[in-house]
Amino acid sequence: MKTVIANVINDLAKIPNLGELMPKEMARATELVEQGTLKHLFIKDDHMGAVLVLANVNAEEAKKVMESFPMFPHFQEIIYTETEQSF
């Protein structure tokens, strides 16, 4: 099974309309969970981003998934790591 880890770097404190975007962001995450694409979502303790585990996608598909998040324009960087789950 192909898995991509997306390490999102962004400063939540610098997003001017965070209160408006956060419910939309969580709704999109829920859709991806229901589709079986998003397996895990970890919010960083320092509020400087998140780590997402995306299943059954390659790096190019993962980029498209990440672009579908409402906060995507505010992401400073996303580091993609393709993995192969062994067990």
N, C-alpha and C positions, 0 to 999 in steps of 0.2 A: 504494500500500500504506500503510495506517495504521500508524503506529508511535508508541508512548508511551514516553517516558523517565521512569522513576520514580527520583527522587533521595531515598534513604532516609537520614534523620538519626537516629542512635542511638549511644549510648556503649556499646560492647561490654564495657568494664570494669565497667559497672553491672548487667550481666545475671548474676544469681546462679548459674544453672544452665547457663551457656554451654556447658560441655563436653558436657552431655546434649543440648542443643538443636542444636548445630552439625551433627552428622551428619544429623539430621532435616531441617534447613534445606537441606543440600546434596542430600539425597535428593529433596526437593520441587523444587529447582532442576533436577535431572536429569530429573525427570518432565516439567517444563515445556519443557525443551530437546527432549526426545523428541516432545512434542506440537507442536513448532514455534512455541510461544508466546514462550519466552525465547530471545533471540538473543545477548545479551551480559550478563555480570555482572562488574562491576568493584568490587572491595573498595577502599575509600578507604585511602590510606597511613596516615592518622592514626587508623585504627580507629574512626572516627566514623560509619560507615554504609557504604552501597554505592550504586551506580548500576546500574539494570537497564534493558535495552532490550527492550521487549515488542512483538512483531509481531502485526499483524492484529487489534488490539483498539482500542477507543476508551477514553476516560478512565474511564468507568463500569465497563467490563469489566476494565480494568487494576486498579482498586480491588479488585474481587473476587479477582483473581489474587493481589494483594499480601496480602489478608486470609487467603489459604490457607497462607502461610508460618508455620511454628511460632513464629518470633520476632516475629510481627506485634504481639502485645501490648506488646512492649518498644520498638517503633519510636516515637521521639519525634515525628517528623514525616515525611511523604512529600510531595514536591512533584512533581506530575504535569505533564508537558509533552507535548501532542499534536503530532505532526509528520506531514508527508506526505513520504515518501521520493521524491526526484526522480531519482536515479541511483545 
